[in-house]
Amino acid sequence: MAGIPIRSVLISDAVDKACMDVLSSAGMRVLCKHGLNADQLVQELQGHDALIVRSETKVTASVLSGAPGLRVVGRAGTGVDNVDLDAATKRGVVVMNTPGGNSTSACELTCSLICCLARHVPQAVASLKGRQWQRKAFGGTELQGKTLAILGLGRIGREVAKRMQAFGMRTIGFDPMVSHEDANAFGVEKMELQEIWPLADYITVHTPLIPQTKNLLNSQTLSSCRRGVRVVNVARGGIVDEAALLEALESGQVGGAALDVFLKEPPDFKDELTVRLLEHPAVICTPHLGASTREAQQRVAVEIAENIVELSKGGTVSGVVNAPLLSASVSPENAPIVATAKALAQIALSLLKADAGSQIKLATLDIHVTATGTGLRTKENLLKGGVMVGALSECGHPDANLISVPTLAANEGLCVSADTEDGDSDTITLMAGKKGGKPCRIEGAVRGDGIPRLLSLNGCALGEEEGGFALKGRCLIFKCPSAAASASLGPLLGSLWGLGITVTAVAPAGTQPPSYIAVRTANGAPDGTRVAAPGLQLLMTANFS
């Protein structure tokens, strides 16, 4: 696929000026407006292709539905919990973040808070500033020899482990996506959660806030820990159950907590539980400072801007959270493969609809794509994605793309399978038909010029030129139910000429009925004119990019 056209970008939260500079240098129009409510945000988004946010702006389902032209939401920071990911995916909106941009800053704050918990630094500072000299009140503990449990062994968790190992701490951790061998490589003993609780002197969390991690630290898990355990959260509010934490602090089960994030931000200072938690003498609290360094702010601003520019150009992008195929699909090597799969599916569905004489339900179909040749050996997922886009676009979802197809396909009951075969040349074969019925067979390929080509329809080879019929520009495909393609060619060309249509290429396919004719034209018929020719059935008209 080509890049996503991005001409205008709205920045709705405070982002370093470097973000605007990168976007403007790429020729994009950039507007900065902060503090917008939901209605104002929708109004401002009209005419913008992309939106850049931090934490303050909430990109809800209603905001997304009110901005039909929006193609990209980029968050300058880690996580996207202020974006309705499901709604964005259904609407085909790319959601991106900068997962590595503030890793160092968040890691360093975490390590600072661990040290502060061990030595009561903030409390001692406040005491002395209050003109009190209380050396005995702030006796601490050493970190050497203590056990630090790290929940989430991604970028930040790994960096925390390396730094705290330098203090002589034993580091244990949990992450379902990290193997024991990988964890050992950076000095962490991977364990299951139930093994971790009784061993930890300190617990720090570095996971996203998802259903599986909400209230990960709760009454039950905290009661399973050794008495006096200390808790650090610089990740997301809601991972630690605040009510359970307060109860454990008041009972002495938890010996201290350092919180940079909260379930509600800013906290509700009128809520009794919140105030008790913030004012607890064993709690160190900061106002979401994990990414609040000059270096991190500039880094995430540049990174999100560069990714948006690359996305617009069809380059390689990182940080896409709701379109796993997108980054791969826009590369110069893969874009023609996806385009070919999409085009073949469009043709196949057009054949099936023509044979059925009506619309068809995708749930009633079996669709299988085979990648032949060494150049397509690892491209099954790309081919499946392209086929789903093509099938959905022919059956009521003209705006389907690689972002929205997983959701749309599930809703429609569309299933596409794929496999690979060895072969001398790279070809793509699509088999599609009603379950239990005879499928149609479409073959295509990408040649050296990167243009998708149609090689055959139901066994009838197309020979406009060596390598098949190029699917570019305005193309029409006709079926000849009762004649050879060559016999129908003259009447067809005469009919098109009579409609004022200029033919630039033609490819007959098949010497026995049914046969097919593919035509490329320089223009279309006048509006409202039905393209027809004696003895021929128009299967499809399409504009291939």
Secondary structure, DSSP 8 states (H G I E B T S, - for coil): -------EEEE-S---HHHHHHHHHTT-EEEE--S--HHHHHHHHTT-SEEEE-SS--B-HHHHHT-TT--EEEESSS--TTB-HHHHHHTT-EEE--TTTTHHHHHHHHHHHHHHHHHTHHHHHHHHHTT---GGGG-----TT-EEEEE--SHHHHHHHHHHHTTT-EEEEE-TTS-HHHHHHTT-EE--HHHHTTT-SEEEE-----TTTTTSB-HHHHHTS-TTEEEEE-S-TTSB-HHHHHHHHHHTSEEEEEES--SSSS--TT-HHHHHHHH-TTEEE-SS-TT-SHHHHHHHHHHHHHHHHHHHHT-----BSS-TTHHHHTSTTTHHHHHHHHHHHHHHHHHHHHHHTS---GGGEEEEEEEESGGGTT-HHHHHHHHHHHHHHTTT-TT--TTTHHHHHHHHT--EEEEEE--SS-EEEEEEEETTS--EEEEEEE-TT--EEEEEETTEE--SSTT-EE--EEEEEEEETTS-HHHHHHHHHHHHHHTT--EEEEEEE-SSSSEEEEEEESS---TT-----TT-EEEEEEEE-
